[in-house]
Structures are given as C-alpha cells and as structure tokens.
Amino acid sequence: MTRNVLVIGLGLIGGSIALSCQKAPQTKVFGYDVQEKTRELAATLNIVNEVVSDVKQAASIADIIIFGTPVNATIEWMDELKNWSLKPDVVITDTGSTKSLIMEKAVELKEKGITFIGGHPMAGSHKSGVTAARQYLFENAYYMLTPFEEEDGNQIIKLEQLLKFTLAKIVKVDAKEHDHMTAVVSHFPHIVAASLVHQLNGEKEKFPMTSLLAAGGFRDITRIAFSNPSIWKDITLQNRKELLDQLECWQVEMNRVREILLNNDDQSIENYFAVAKNVRDELPITTGAFYTTYDLYVDIPDYPGVISEVTGYLAEDKISITNIRILEAREDIFGILVISFQTSDIRDKAVKCLERRTKFEMHIA
C-alpha cells in the first residue's frame, strides 16, 4: 500500500524533507508551493514525485502532510486546513523554528479530531530556496518533535517512520521547553551577533580602520548576523518572552564581567576564559541549532598562484567546497586560508588530498 506524503512549501527545508521522504519505500511525495516558479523548479529538479496545483485535492489523499513554511504562514494554513476533507488518520506536522504558537493553534485541529505533531529539523544552509534543497541536509542533526502529551503513540510512530529517512536524530520535547532551548542556543545568539555588528558600525566615524580589522574571529562570531532579516523578525516576535528572559540573564552575566574587570584580578580574568574554553570544548561539533560548515585552516606560503594550486588539487579529486576566504587579521587564529565544506567526510577527503600533494600545515579548529 502506497503512503502519500504532501509537502506544502518547497524551499530549502521543505524541499530537503521531500527529497529525504522519496527514499522511503512505497511512498509517493507530492509537493505544493504558492509560488508558481518554485513549483516549476521543484518539478524540474525532481524535488518531489509530483508537483500539484490543487493543494486541497492532494491533502485529501495524504497520509502525512508536512508544512515547510514559516510559522506565521503555517498558522494561516492550519486555519484553512480545519475545513478541508482529510483522511481520518492523517498526521500533520510542521518545520517551524518556534513551537508554542504552533501548538496553541494545533489545539483547534485536535478538537476536530485531526492529529498535529509539531516538528523542527535543526539544520539549515547559508543558501535558501528550492535550488538549495539537499537530500542529506538533516543528516545527524536533531529533529525535534513536540506532540501533545496525550497524543496517540501510533501516530507519533507513523511520523517517525517517515522522518527516519532524513537520517536526523529524532527527539520528543515539550513545545515550551523547545522554545526555551532554541532561545538559548539559536535565537538569542542571533541578537548578540547583530548587536556586535551594530557596535562595530558605531565605530566607523571615529575609528574607520576598525572594519578593516574585523576579519577572522569577528567574522566567525558574527557569521549568523547575515541571516534573512524578515525570518529573524518573525522568530524574534514569536519567541519574544524567552528572548526577554535571555536578555536579562545576559545583562547579569555582563555585569559579572564588569565586576571582574573593575577588580583587575588577573586570575579571575583567566579563570573566566578558562571555564568558557572548557565548556566550549565539550560541545558537540556535528549537531546544533545553526547550519554547520566544516572548516579547514591551511597555512599556505606566500607565492603567486598558491590559492589556485590548492583549489586545483581539490577540483582534480572532485572535492566540492562551499566557501573559501583569506584571513588577513590572524591574531589567535590558525592559518591564513580557510576552506569550508558541506560535511566532515568531504573535509577529511580534502585533508588527505592536500597531505598527499603538499607539505602545508593544516588545522581543524
């Protein structure tokens, strides 16, 4: 018996889930997007088995419906969904970055006997749109599910059996707990990164050279500040309460740092950085709330053509890179050439390639 899956919203996340679901046996994946051009691209790229233009008709035969849309759009879809003709045992889920608002809305579906299980695959990319969709985008990432406490276990299993083809680590948490944790490790760090960039921007008039020095560590710390402003406006508003709590905690921490500096005690200062280093060293490196790049730092000699030499070796071994940059401000940073890869396996192949052909020093930070 064929399992019908409908993915509504065929951007990076929806498209990647659709590609993953196509690996499931006896499964047909239908796809819909409000943008006609996106539907055309999805069909051309085989993102789904079949692109549909009549979303209500496709929903009527679906066993599982997945919203790959932003939270506000998903809530609007959920309103429409209440009046659609659906299979009695259909499972509906989403992929939004916040869960409390979604699960509050899901109560209305539950009252109509419709199963809704919140979802959040915690992976992404520096690229967006259907053309950036990848079959293995969620591999080894956490995929959070937020079912109602009294949800039918068989319905949860039904969804998990499909999502296992994303190769993600599926875990179940409470919606409010989810929003708190993502505020700590994802949403609030975006605000901090943006604030650091604003602080740098304020230096332009008096110290214009500061921006020229903002390479290396500063770019790494603030990398997430270049994220889509519209998306982060929505996330910030949706998780506003948790973010205000985090802001209070941050202000307490900054006051503690201020006291350490005022006391001018070298041991306290060193301990502060030592604790931070130890905690960071213990963090996982292959999963998390941000999209992950796998960086290789290469100490290259200064002679003409050396960068093209390195990239040429990688190209000969058919090793794809996602980004490359030169670090000009090198304080406390390994290497000068930073090459980013999509997976750790690809980075490992790159290391072996360059070890075989060069004598350059290489480091993985």
TORKOL-4160 file (C-alpha; in steps of 0.2 Angstrom, whole numbers, padded with zeros to 4 digits, m for minus):
365
<pt num="1" X="0000" Y="0000" Z="0000"/>
<pt num="2" X="0007" Y="0017" Z="m0005"/>
<pt num="3" X="0010" Y="0030" Z="0008"/>
<pt num="4" X="0005" Y="0048" Z="0001"/>
<pt num="5" X="0015" Y="0062" Z="0008"/>
<pt num="6" X="0011" Y="0080" Z="0004"/>
<pt num="7" X="0024" Y="0094" Z="0007"/>
<pt num="8" X="0017" Y="0112" Z="0007"/>
<pt num="9" X="0031" Y="0124" Z="0005"/>
<pt num="10" X="0046" Y="0119" Z="m0006"/>
<pt num="11" X="0060" Y="0130" Z="0000"/>
<pt num="12" X="0076" Y="0124" Z="0007"/>
<pt num="13" X="0068" Y="0115" Z="0022"/>
<pt num="14" X="0053" Y="0108" Z="0013"/>
<pt num="15" X="0062" Y="0103" Z="m0002"/>
<pt num="16" X="0076" Y="0094" Z="0008"/>
<pt num="17" X="0062" Y="0084" Z="0018"/>
<pt num="18" X="0053" Y="0080" Z="0001"/>
<pt num="19" X="0070" Y="0073" Z="m0006"/>
<pt num="20" X="0073" Y="0063" Z="0010"/>
<pt num="21" X="0055" Y="0056" Z="0010"/>
<pt num="22" X="0057" Y="0050" Z="m0008"/>
<pt num="23" X="0070" Y="0037" Z="m0001"/>
<pt num="24" X="0056" Y="0029" Z="0010"/>
<pt num="25" X="0049" Y="0013" Z="0002"/>
<pt num="26" X="0031" Y="0013" Z="m0005"/>
<pt num="27" X="0030" Y="0032" Z="m0003"/>
<pt num="28" X="0024" Y="0045" Z="m0016"/>
<pt num="29" X="0029" Y="0063" Z="m0012"/>
<pt num="30" X="0018" Y="0077" Z="m0018"/>
<pt num="31" X="0023" Y="0095" Z="m0017"/>
<pt num="32" X="0015" Y="0112" Z="m0017"/>
<pt num="33" X="0021" Y="0129" Z="m0016"/>
<pt num="34" X="0012" Y="0146" Z="m0018"/>
<pt num="35" X="0025" Y="0152" Z="m0030"/>
<pt num="36" X="0022" Y="0145" Z="m0047"/>
<pt num="37" X="0041" Y="0147" Z="m0052"/>
<pt num="38" X="0045" Y="0137" Z="m0036"/>
<pt num="39" X="0033" Y="0123" Z="m0042"/>
<pt num="40" X="0041" Y="0123" Z="m0059"/>
<pt num="41" X="0059" Y="0122" Z="m0052"/>
<pt num="42" X="0053" Y="0108" Z="m0040"/>
<pt num="43" X="0047" Y="0098" Z="m0055"/>
<pt num="44" X="0062" Y="0101" Z="m0065"/>
<pt num="45" X="0074" Y="0096" Z="m0051"/>
<pt num="46" X="0063" Y="0081" Z="m0046"/>
<pt num="47" X="0062" Y="0088" Z="m0028"/>
<pt num="48" X="0045" Y="0078" Z="m0027"/>
<pt num="49" X="0037" Y="0064" Z="m0036"/>
<pt num="50" X="0023" Y="0075" Z="m0042"/>
<pt num="51" X="0020" Y="0094" Z="m0041"/>
<pt num="52" X="0002" Y="0098" Z="m0038"/>
<pt num="53" X="m0008" Y="0114" Z="m0041"/>
<pt num="54" X="m0023" Y="0109" Z="m0031"/>
<pt num="55" X="m0017" Y="0108" Z="m0014"/>
<pt num="56" X="m0034" Y="0103" Z="m0006"/>
<pt num="57" X="m0036" Y="0089" Z="m0018"/>
<pt num="58" X="m0019" Y="0082" Z="m0014"/>
<pt num="59" X="m0022" Y="0084" Z="0005"/>
<pt num="60" X="m0037" Y="0074" Z="0004"/>
<pt num="61" X="m0027" Y="0058" Z="m0001"/>
<pt num="62" X="m0012" Y="0062" Z="0010"/>
<pt num="63" X="m0007" Y="0051" Z="0024"/>
<pt num="64" X="0006" Y="0064" Z="0031"/>
<pt num="65" X="0006" Y="0082" Z="0027"/>
<pt num="66" X="0022" Y="0092" Z="0031"/>
<pt num="67" X="0022" Y="0111" Z="0031"/>
<pt num="68" X="0039" Y="0118" Z="0025"/>
<pt num="69" X="0033" Y="0136" Z="0028"/>
<pt num="70" X="0037" Y="0149" Z="0041"/>
<pt num="71" X="0027" Y="0149" Z="0057"/>
<pt num="72" X="0015" Y="0163" Z="0053"/>
<pt num="73" X="0011" Y="0155" Z="0036"/>
<pt num="74" X="0009" Y="0138" Z="0044"/>
<pt num="75" X="m0004" Y="0146" Z="0056"/>
<pt num="76" X="m0013" Y="0153" Z="0041"/>
<pt num="77" X="m0013" Y="0136" Z="0033"/>
<pt num="78" X="m0019" Y="0127" Z="0049"/>
<pt num="79" X="m0034" Y="0139" Z="0049"/>
<pt num="80" X="m0038" Y="0133" Z="0031"/>
<pt num="81" X="m0035" Y="0115" Z="0035"/>
<pt num="82" X="m0049" Y="0114" Z="0048"/>
<pt num="83" X="m0061" Y="0115" Z="0034"/>
<pt num="84" X="m0053" Y="0103" Z="0022"/>
<pt num="85" X="m0058" Y="0085" Z="0018"/>
<pt num="86" X="m0044" Y="0074" Z="0025"/>
<pt num="87" X="m0041" Y="0056" Z="0029"/>
<pt num="88" X="m0047" Y="0052" Z="0047"/>
<pt num="89" X="m0030" Y="0046" Z="0052"/>
<pt num="90" X="m0019" Y="0059" Z="0043"/>
<pt num="91" X="m0004" Y="0066" Z="0053"/>
<pt num="92" X="0000" Y="0084" Z="0050"/>
<pt num="93" X="0017" Y="0092" Z="0055"/>
<pt num="94" X="0027" Y="0107" Z="0053"/>
<pt num="95" X="0045" Y="0113" Z="0052"/>
<pt num="96" X="0045" Y="0130" Z="0061"/>
<pt num="97" X="0058" Y="0137" Z="0072"/>
<pt num="98" X="0046" Y="0141" Z="0087"/>
<pt num="99" X="0033" Y="0128" Z="0093"/>
<pt num="100" X="0022" Y="0136" Z="0107"/>
<pt num="101" X="0012" Y="0147" Z="0095"/>
<pt num="102" X="0010" Y="0132" Z="0083"/>
<pt num="103" X="0005" Y="0120" Z="0096"/>
<pt num="104" X="m0008" Y="0133" Z="0103"/>
<pt num="105" X="m0016" Y="0133" Z="0086"/>
<pt num="106" X="m0015" Y="0115" Z="0085"/>
<pt num="107" X="m0027" Y="0113" Z="0099"/>
<pt num="108" X="m0041" Y="0119" Z="0086"/>
<pt num="109" X="m0036" Y="0104" Z="0075"/>
<pt num="110" X="m0036" Y="0092" Z="0089"/>
<pt num="111" X="m0054" Y="0097" Z="0094"/>
<pt num="112" X="m0059" Y="0092" Z="0076"/>
<pt num="113" X="m0050" Y="0075" Z="0078"/>
<pt num="114" X="m0035" Y="0080" Z="0067"/>
<pt num="115" X="m0018" Y="0074" Z="0073"/>
<pt num="116" X="m0005" Y="0088" Z="0073"/>
<pt num="117" X="0013" Y="0084" Z="0079"/>
<pt num="118" X="0025" Y="0100" Z="0079"/>
<pt num="119" X="0042" Y="0097" Z="0071"/>
<pt num="120" X="0058" Y="0107" Z="0070"/>
<pt num="121" X="0073" Y="0100" Z="0060"/>
<pt num="122" X="0088" Y="0109" Z="0067"/>
<pt num="123" X="0098" Y="0111" Z="0052"/>
<pt num="124" X="0100" Y="0123" Z="0038"/>
<pt num="125" X="0111" Y="0131" Z="0025"/>
<pt num="126" X="0119" Y="0148" Z="0020"/>
<pt num="127" X="0108" Y="0146" Z="0004"/>
<pt num="128" X="0090" Y="0147" Z="0003"/>
<pt num="129" X="0076" Y="0142" Z="m0009"/>
<pt num="130" X="0071" Y="0125" Z="m0018"/>
<pt num="131" X="0088" Y="0125" Z="m0028"/>
<pt num="132" X="0097" Y="0123" Z="m0012"/>
<pt num="133" X="0087" Y="0108" Z="m0006"/>
<pt num="134" X="0098" Y="0093" Z="m0002"/>
<pt num="135" X="0093" Y="0075" Z="0002"/>
<pt num="136" X="0105" Y="0074" Z="0017"/>
<pt num="137" X="0103" Y="0091" Z="0024"/>
<pt num="138" X="0097" Y="0084" Z="0041"/>
<pt num="139" X="0109" Y="0070" Z="0042"/>
<pt num="140" X="0115" Y="0069" Z="0061"/>
<pt num="141" X="0106" Y="0085" Z="0065"/>
<pt num="142" X="0092" Y="0085" Z="0079"/>
<pt num="143" X="0074" Y="0084" Z="0073"/>
<pt num="144" X="0063" Y="0090" Z="0087"/>
<pt num="145" X="0045" Y="0084" Z="0088"/>
<pt num="146" X="0033" Y="0092" Z="0100"/>
<pt num="147" X="0017" Y="0081" Z="0101"/>
<pt num="148" X="0003" Y="0084" Z="0113"/>
<pt num="149" X="0007" Y="0075" Z="0130"/>
<pt num="150" X="m0008" Y="0063" Z="0127"/>
<pt num="151" X="m0005" Y="0060" Z="0108"/>
<pt num="152" X="m0008" Y="0043" Z="0101"/>
<pt num="153" X="0008" Y="0034" Z="0101"/>
<pt num="154" X="0004" Y="0025" Z="0085"/>
<pt num="155" X="0003" Y="0042" Z="0076"/>
<pt num="156" X="0019" Y="0048" Z="0083"/>
<pt num="157" X="0027" Y="0032" Z="0077"/>
<pt num="158" X="0019" Y="0034" Z="0060"/>
<pt num="159" X="0028" Y="0051" Z="0058"/>
<pt num="160" X="0044" Y="0045" Z="0065"/>
<pt num="161" X="0045" Y="0030" Z="0052"/>
<pt num="162" X="0044" Y="0043" Z="0038"/>
<pt num="163" X="0056" Y="0056" Z="0046"/>
<pt num="164" X="0070" Y="0042" Z="0049"/>
<pt num="165" X="0074" Y="0044" Z="0031"/>
<pt num="166" X="0081" Y="0061" Z="0034"/>
<pt num="167" X="0094" Y="0052" Z="0044"/>
<pt num="168" X="0092" Y="0065" Z="0058"/>
<pt num="169" X="0091" Y="0062" Z="0077"/>
<pt num="170" X="0073" Y="0062" Z="0081"/>
<pt num="171" X="0069" Y="0068" Z="0099"/>
<pt num="172" X="0052" Y="0072" Z="0108"/>
<pt num="173" X="0051" Y="0088" Z="0119"/>
<pt num="174" X="0038" Y="0099" Z="0126"/>
<pt num="175" X="0034" Y="0114" Z="0115"/>
<pt num="176" X="0039" Y="0127" Z="0128"/>
<pt num="177" X="0054" Y="0118" Z="0133"/>
<pt num="178" X="0059" Y="0118" Z="0114"/>
<pt num="179" X="0057" Y="0137" Z="0113"/>
<pt num="180" X="0067" Y="0140" Z="0129"/>
<pt num="181" X="0082" Y="0129" Z="0122"/>
<pt num="182" X="0082" Y="0136" Z="0105"/>
<pt num="183" X="0081" Y="0154" Z="0113"/>
<pt num="184" X="0097" Y="0149" Z="0122"/>
<pt num="185" X="0107" Y="0142" Z="0108"/>
<pt num="186" X="0100" Y="0149" Z="0092"/>
<pt num="187" X="0088" Y="0164" Z="0094"/>
<pt num="188" X="0097" Y="0174" Z="0107"/>
<pt num="189" X="0114" Y="0172" Z="0099"/>
<pt num="190" X="0107" Y="0179" Z="0083"/>
<pt num="191" X="0103" Y="0195" Z="0093"/>
<pt num="192" X="0120" Y="0195" Z="0101"/>
<pt num="193" X="0128" Y="0193" Z="0084"/>
<pt num="194" X="0118" Y="0208" Z="0077"/>
<pt num="195" X="0122" Y="0219" Z="0092"/>
<pt num="196" X="0141" Y="0216" Z="0089"/>
<pt num="197" X="0139" Y="0221" Z="0071"/>
<pt num="198" X="0129" Y="0237" Z="0076"/>
<pt num="199" X="0143" Y="0241" Z="0089"/>
<pt num="200" X="0156" Y="0239" Z="0075"/>
<pt num="201" X="0146" Y="0250" Z="0064"/>
<pt num="202" X="0146" Y="0264" Z="0078"/>
<pt num="203" X="0165" Y="0264" Z="0077"/>
<pt num="204" X="0165" Y="0269" Z="0058"/>
<pt num="205" X="0166" Y="0288" Z="0061"/>
<pt num="206" X="0179" Y="0289" Z="0074"/>
<pt num="207" X="0189" Y="0273" Z="0070"/>
<pt num="208" X="0186" Y="0269" Z="0052"/>
<pt num="209" X="0200" Y="0256" Z="0051"/>
<pt num="210" X="0191" Y="0245" Z="0064"/>
<pt num="211" X="0180" Y="0237" Z="0050"/>
<pt num="212" X="0196" Y="0233" Z="0040"/>
<pt num="213" X="0202" Y="0223" Z="0056"/>
<pt num="214" X="0185" Y="0214" Z="0058"/>
<pt num="215" X="0191" Y="0198" Z="0050"/>
<pt num="216" X="0195" Y="0181" Z="0057"/>
<pt num="217" X="0187" Y="0179" Z="0074"/>
<pt num="218" X="0175" Y="0194" Z="0072"/>
<pt num="219" X="0168" Y="0187" Z="0056"/>
<pt num="220" X="0166" Y="0169" Z="0064"/>
<pt num="221" X="0157" Y="0176" Z="0079"/>
<pt num="222" X="0145" Y="0187" Z="0069"/>
<pt num="223" X="0143" Y="0175" Z="0054"/>
<pt num="224" X="0124" Y="0172" Z="0059"/>
<pt num="225" X="0121" Y="0191" Z="0058"/>
<pt num="226" X="0119" Y="0190" Z="0039"/>
<pt num="227" X="0104" Y="0179" Z="0041"/>
<pt num="228" X="0087" Y="0184" Z="0032"/>
<pt num="229" X="0081" Y="0199" Z="0042"/>
<pt num="230" X="0062" Y="0195" Z="0038"/>
<pt num="231" X="0064" Y="0177" Z="0045"/>
<pt num="232" X="0073" Y="0183" Z="0061"/>
<pt num="233" X="0060" Y="0197" Z="0064"/>
<pt num="234" X="0046" Y="0183" Z="0064"/>
<pt num="235" X="0056" Y="0172" Z="0075"/>
<pt num="236" X="0061" Y="0186" Z="0087"/>
<pt num="237" X="0042" Y="0191" Z="0089"/>
<pt num="238" X="0036" Y="0173" Z="0091"/>
<pt num="239" X="0049" Y="0169" Z="0105"/>
<pt num="240" X="0048" Y="0186" Z="0112"/>
<pt num="241" X="0046" Y="0181" Z="0130"/>
<pt num="242" X="0060" Y="0168" Z="0130"/>
<pt num="243" X="0071" Y="0181" Z="0122"/>
<pt num="244" X="0067" Y="0194" Z="0135"/>
<pt num="245" X="0072" Y="0181" Z="0149"/>
<pt num="246" X="0088" Y="0178" Z="0140"/>
<pt num="247" X="0092" Y="0196" Z="0139"/>
<pt num="248" X="0090" Y="0198" Z="0157"/>
<pt num="249" X="0102" Y="0183" Z="0160"/>
<pt num="250" X="0114" Y="0191" Z="0148"/>
<pt num="251" X="0114" Y="0208" Z="0157"/>
<pt num="252" X="0118" Y="0199" Z="0173"/>
<pt num="253" X="0132" Y="0190" Z="0165"/>
<pt num="254" X="0139" Y="0206" Z="0158"/>
<pt num="255" X="0138" Y="0214" Z="0175"/>
<pt num="256" X="0148" Y="0200" Z="0182"/>
<pt num="257" X="0161" Y="0203" Z="0168"/>
<pt num="258" X="0161" Y="0221" Z="0173"/>
<pt num="259" X="0165" Y="0217" Z="0191"/>
<pt num="260" X="0179" Y="0206" Z="0186"/>
<pt num="261" X="0187" Y="0220" Z="0175"/>
<pt num="262" X="0184" Y="0233" Z="0189"/>
<pt num="263" X="0193" Y="0221" Z="0202"/>
<pt num="264" X="0208" Y="0220" Z="0190"/>
<pt num="265" X="0212" Y="0202" Z="0196"/>
<pt num="266" X="0222" Y="0193" Z="0183"/>
<pt num="267" X="0217" Y="0176" Z="0190"/>
<pt num="268" X="0199" Y="0179" Z="0189"/>
<pt num="269" X="0200" Y="0185" Z="0171"/>
<pt num="270" X="0210" Y="0170" Z="0166"/>
<pt num="271" X="0198" Y="0158" Z="0175"/>
<pt num="272" X="0183" Y="0167" Z="0166"/>
<pt num="273" X="0191" Y="0162" Z="0149"/>
<pt num="274" X="0196" Y="0145" Z="0155"/>
<pt num="275" X="0179" Y="0140" Z="0160"/>
<pt num="276" X="0172" Y="0146" Z="0144"/>
<pt num="277" X="0185" Y="0136" Z="0134"/>
<pt num="278" X="0182" Y="0120" Z="0144"/>
<pt num="279" X="0163" Y="0121" Z="0141"/>
<pt num="280" X="0165" Y="0125" Z="0123"/>
<pt num="281" X="0177" Y="0111" Z="0121"/>
<pt num="282" X="0164" Y="0099" Z="0127"/>
<pt num="283" X="0151" Y="0105" Z="0115"/>
<pt num="284" X="0146" Y="0093" Z="0100"/>
<pt num="285" X="0153" Y="0098" Z="0083"/>
<pt num="286" X="0142" Y="0089" Z="0072"/>
<pt num="287" X="0124" Y="0094" Z="0078"/>
<pt num="288" X="0117" Y="0110" Z="0083"/>
<pt num="289" X="0105" Y="0124" Z="0080"/>
<pt num="290" X="0114" Y="0133" Z="0067"/>
<pt num="291" X="0119" Y="0127" Z="0050"/>
<pt num="292" X="0136" Y="0119" Z="0050"/>
<pt num="293" X="0151" Y="0121" Z="0039"/>
<pt num="294" X="0166" Y="0111" Z="0041"/>
<pt num="295" X="0181" Y="0122" Z="0040"/>
<pt num="296" X="0199" Y="0118" Z="0036"/>
<pt num="297" X="0213" Y="0131" Z="0040"/>
<pt num="298" X="0228" Y="0129" Z="0029"/>
<pt num="299" X="0245" Y="0138" Z="0032"/>
<pt num="300" X="0250" Y="0142" Z="0014"/>
<pt num="301" X="0266" Y="0150" Z="0009"/>
<pt num="302" X="0265" Y="0167" Z="0000"/>
<pt num="303" X="0269" Y="0165" Z="m0018"/>
<pt num="304" X="0258" Y="0169" Z="m0034"/>
<pt num="305" X="0245" Y="0156" Z="m0038"/>
<pt num="306" X="0246" Y="0146" Z="m0022"/>
<pt num="307" X="0227" Y="0148" Z="m0019"/>
<pt num="308" X="0223" Y="0141" Z="m0036"/>
<pt num="309" X="0235" Y="0127" Z="m0033"/>
<pt num="310" X="0226" Y="0122" Z="m0018"/>
<pt num="311" X="0209" Y="0123" Z="m0026"/>
<pt num="312" X="0215" Y="0114" Z="m0041"/>
<pt num="313" X="0221" Y="0099" Z="m0031"/>
<pt num="314" X="0203" Y="0098" Z="m0023"/>
<pt num="315" X="0195" Y="0100" Z="m0040"/>
<pt num="316" X="0205" Y="0086" Z="m0048"/>
<pt num="317" X="0199" Y="0075" Z="m0034"/>
<pt num="318" X="0181" Y="0081" Z="m0037"/>
<pt num="319" X="0180" Y="0088" Z="m0019"/>
<pt num="320" X="0167" Y="0102" Z="m0018"/>
<pt num="321" X="0169" Y="0117" Z="m0007"/>
<pt num="322" X="0156" Y="0128" Z="0000"/>
<pt num="323" X="0166" Y="0144" Z="0004"/>
<pt num="324" X="0184" Y="0150" Z="0004"/>
<pt num="325" X="0191" Y="0165" Z="0012"/>
<pt num="326" X="0208" Y="0173" Z="0017"/>
<pt num="327" X="0211" Y="0178" Z="0035"/>
<pt num="328" X="0221" Y="0195" Z="0035"/>
<pt num="329" X="0219" Y="0198" Z="0054"/>
<pt num="330" X="0227" Y="0182" Z="0061"/>
<pt num="331" X="0228" Y="0185" Z="0080"/>
<pt num="332" X="0225" Y="0169" Z="0089"/>
<pt num="333" X="0219" Y="0160" Z="0073"/>
<pt num="334" X="0227" Y="0145" Z="0064"/>
<pt num="335" X="0232" Y="0148" Z="0046"/>
<pt num="336" X="0228" Y="0160" Z="0033"/>
<pt num="337" X="0217" Y="0151" Z="0020"/>
<pt num="338" X="0200" Y="0144" Z="0027"/>
<pt num="339" X="0191" Y="0132" Z="0016"/>
<pt num="340" X="0173" Y="0127" Z="0021"/>
<pt num="341" X="0165" Y="0110" Z="0016"/>
<pt num="342" X="0147" Y="0103" Z="0017"/>
<pt num="343" X="0151" Y="0088" Z="0028"/>
<pt num="344" X="0165" Y="0082" Z="0039"/>
<pt num="345" X="0168" Y="0067" Z="0027"/>
<pt num="346" X="0171" Y="0079" Z="0012"/>
<pt num="347" X="0183" Y="0089" Z="0024"/>
<pt num="348" X="0193" Y="0073" Z="0028"/>
<pt num="349" X="0195" Y="0069" Z="0010"/>
<pt num="350" X="0201" Y="0086" Z="0007"/>
<pt num="351" X="0214" Y="0084" Z="0021"/>
<pt num="352" X="0220" Y="0068" Z="0013"/>
<pt num="353" X="0221" Y="0076" Z="m0004"/>
<pt num="354" X="0232" Y="0091" Z="0002"/>
<pt num="355" X="0243" Y="0080" Z="0013"/>
<pt num="356" X="0246" Y="0069" Z="m0002"/>
<pt num="357" X="0251" Y="0083" Z="m0014"/>
<pt num="358" X="0258" Y="0097" Z="m0002"/>
<pt num="359" X="0268" Y="0100" Z="0014"/>
<pt num="360" X="0256" Y="0114" Z="0020"/>
<pt num="361" X="0251" Y="0114" Z="0038"/>
<pt num="362" X="0233" Y="0111" Z="0041"/>
<pt num="363" X="0222" Y="0113" Z="0056"/>
<pt num="364" X="0204" Y="0110" Z="0061"/>
<pt num="365" X="0198" Y="0122" Z="0074"/>
